[in-house]
Amino acid sequence: MPHRMITVAVLLVAVLLAAPLALFGQVSPDVIEQVIARTVFLALIAPAGEGKFRQFAGCSGAFITPTGYILTASHCVRATEDHEQLRLKKGDLHNPDGLVPVAVNMPGQARPVMTMLAKYVADSVPLDLALIKVERLLGSGGITPLPPDFRVPFLTLGDSEATRHGEPVAVVGFPGVGGETVSVNLGSVAGFTADDQNRKTWLKLDASGAGPGSSGGPVVNARGEEIGVISHGVVNPQARSVRAMMVTRLPGEWKQTLAGAAGAAGPGPQPQPQPSDDSAVLQGRVVDAGNGAPIQGAGVFLLKPGANVQNPSKDDLLASSVTDANGLYQTRPPVRRGVRYPIAFLANGYQPIFGTIMVTAGTGEVFRINPVQMQR
């Protein structure tokens, strides 16, 4: 490597190493903050006679499309046993019309605010997974239709198959402790449970605090991707164990529906429960140009507009990241959209890549770029 390239690499890596090393040890507070804005409280309501309903429990879920699809647990929409007092039989939807009131986490509010009404779409009892979709808004004026530009912040579904033993995770939901406020419990992947075809199906998590009410809540990895859905009857607080269904087990027809919903959303305005923010983080992947294998430990650096990417100063760095074992990265902190930035990719044993990238104004909170191929 030429002397100038070595100088650049040393400078940028030195700046990156000054960042918190927790990037490798747990899910960061920045990622958790984004996940909380996408995690919702579900009020379980059952018939109470004379056309009325009553709330008898609560569950959790997460937005997974900008159009308001929510992924949760099957037992959050369907009775798993007979409930004489609730006039429910095993297998019945809790609400005969499939309605589920939804409360969202609002900035500055401790408890979630009931603002939406969702409706049952589909569920799988064996997988303990369910899909519901926001259909109406709730407010002081009663129930109103969704506006044409309705959008919500949402979680990306991650590749549960690529999840590794010991990988850090966060379990997010509403366990009913402390007044139905959202709770976040950090832990790691302890192992997997297999199905009858010996395929990984459930995540076994070393995490505490995910009690009743957390069911249906998201399990996210360090990149903020949802990789699992908390199930029920599998929590052992003494053993710090939680079990979650892997999102890669979603039925194929659900995946098609969700793909269509995400595509139909278009660029749209910023999602509603969260104030808009003219910034974004970069997500992408770094791979070996020769064999396509992921490169772990590559540094990604965004510099101030106009900075000389091949001769930067210590004050030029705006955002950075390090790739994980799958070659994936997400830069932090967010940078302003509608701006062109110098960017550098550095990895031990590979030729550095320098260039510029335009973070377009029309993108959302996450700006995804094509995989970067590095030459040895």
Secondary structure, 3 states (H helix, E strand, C coil): CCHHHHHHHHHHHHHHHCCCHHHHCCCCHHHHHHHHCCEEEEEEEEEEECCEEEEEEEEEEEECCCCCEEEECHHHCECCCCECCCCECCCCECCCCCEEEEEECCCCCCCCEEEEEEEEEEEECCCCEEEEEEEEEEECCEEEECCCCCCCCCCCECCHHHCCCCCEEEEEECCCCCCCCCEEEEEEEEEEEECCCCCEEEEEEECCCCCCCCCCCEEECCCCCEEEEECCCCCEHHHCEEEEEEHHHCCHHHHHHHHHHHHHHCCCCCCCCCCCCCEEEEEEEEEECCCCCECCCCEEEEECCCCCCCCCCCCCEEEEEECCCCCEEECECCEECCEEEEEEEECCCCCCEEEEEEECCCCCCEEECCCEEECC
